[in-house]
Amino acid sequence: MTQTLDATGLLCPLPVLKLRKRLQALAAGETVTLITDDPAAVIDVPHFCAESGNELISQSEDGTTMTWIVRKV
């Protein structure tokens, strides 16, 4: 099951805090697609995944919007 979390318009640390809360509600192996336009997300999301043990599957950019896919481990 994949869920989408639109965090556009939110600034650090809110996108990562919302991602953490959403991941807590998921079972292992499920994914969240995070959409953000916060420039700090380039640092925050990979750092969060490394610290929390969740898997960063992909990152892509489309103009000012970044899309991240994170799998709960």
Contact map, one row per residue, 1 for C-alpha under 8 A:
1110000000000000000000000000011000000000000000000000000000000000000000000
1111000000000000000000000000011110000000000000000000000000000000000000000
1111100000000000000000000000001110000000000000000000000000000000000000000
0111110000000000000000000000000111100000000000000000000000000000000000000
0011111000000000001000000000000111100000000000000000000000000000000000000
0001111100000000000000000000000001110000000000000000000000000000000000000
0000111111000110010000000000000001111000000000000000000000000000000000000
0000011111000000000000000000000000111100000000000000000000000000100000000
0000001111100000000000000000000000011100000000000000000000000000000000000
0000001111110110000000000000000000011100000000000000000000000000000000000
0000000011111110000000000000000000000101000000000000000000000000000000000
0000000001111111000000000000000000000101100100000000000000000000000000000
0000000000111111100000000000000000000000000100000000000000000000000000000
0000001001111111110000000000000000000000000000000000000000000000000000000
0000001001111111111000000000000000010100100000000000000000000000000000000
0000000000011111111100000000000000000000100110010000000000000000000000000
0000000000001111111110000000000000000000000000000000000000000000000000000
0000001000000111111111000000000000000000000000000000000000000000000000000
0000100000000011111111100000000101000000000000000000000000000000000000000
0000000000000001111111110000000000000000000000000000000000000000000000000
0000000000000000111111111000000000000000000000000000000000000000000000000
0000000000000000011111111100000100000000000000000000000000000000000000000
0000000000000000001111111100001100000000000000000000000000000000000000010
0000000000000000000111111100000000000000000000000000000000000000000000000
0000000000000000000011111110000000000000000000000000000000000000000000000
0000000000000000000001111111011000000000000000000000000000000000000000010
0000000000000000000000001111110000000000000000000000000000000000000000010
0000000000000000000000000111110000000000000000000000000000000000000000111
0000000000000000000000000011111000000000000000000000000000000000000000111
1100000000000000000000000111111100000000000000000000000000000000000000110
1110000000000000000000100100111110000000000000000000000000000000000011110
0111100000000000001001100000011111000000000000000000000000000000000011100
0111100000000000000000000000001111100000000000000000000000000000001111000
0001111000000000001000000000000111110000000000000000000000000000001111000
0001111100000000000000000000000011111000000000000000000000000000111100000
0000011111000010000000000000000001111100100000000000000000000000111000000
0000001111000000000000000000000000111110100000000000000000000001110000000
0000000111110010000000000000000000011111100000000000000000000000000000000
0000000000000000000000000000000000001111110000000000000000000000000000000
0000000000110000000000000000000000000111111100000000000000000000000000000
0000000000010011000000000000000000011111111110000000000000000000000000000
0000000000000000000000000000000000000011111111000000000000000000000000000
0000000000000000000000000000000000000001111111100000000000000000000000000
0000000000011001000000000000000000000001111111110000000000000000000000000
0000000000000001000000000000000000000000111111111000000000000000000000000
0000000000000000000000000000000000000000011111111100000100000000000000000
0000000000000000000000000000000000000000001111111110000000000000000000000
0000000000000001000000000000000000000000000111111111000000000000000000000
0000000000000000000000000000000000000000000011111111111100000000000001000
0000000000000000000000000000000000000000000001111111111000000000000000000
0000000000000000000000000000000000000000000000111111100000000000000000000
0000000000000000000000000000000000000000000000011111110000000000000000000
0000000000000000000000000000000000000000000000001111111000000000000000001
0000000000000000000000000000000000000000000000001101111100000000000001111
0000000000000000000000000000000000000000000000001100111110000000000001111
0000000000000000000000000000000000000000000001001000011111100000000111100
0000000000000000000000000000000000000000000000000000001111100000000111100
0000000000000000000000000000000000000000000000000000000111110000000111000
0000000000000000000000000000000000000000000000000000000111111000011110000
0000000000000000000000000000000000000000000000000000000001111100011100000
0000000000000000000000000000000000000000000000000000000000111111111000000
0000000000000000000000000000000000000000000000000000000000011111110000000
0000000000000000000000000000000000000000000000000000000000001111110000000
0000000000000000000000000000000000001000000000000000000000001111110000000
0000000100000000000000000000000000111000000000000000000000001111111000000
0000000000000000000000000000000000111000000000000000000000111111111100000
0000000000000000000000000000000011110000000000000000000000111000111110000
0000000000000000000000000000000011100000000000000000000111110000011111000
0000000000000000000000000000001111000000000000000000000111100000001111100
0000000000000000000000000000001111000000000000001000011111000000000111110
0000000000000000000000000001111100000000000000000000011110000000000011111
0000000000000000000000100111111000000000000000000000011000000000000001111
0000000000000000000000000001100000000000000000000000111000000000000000111
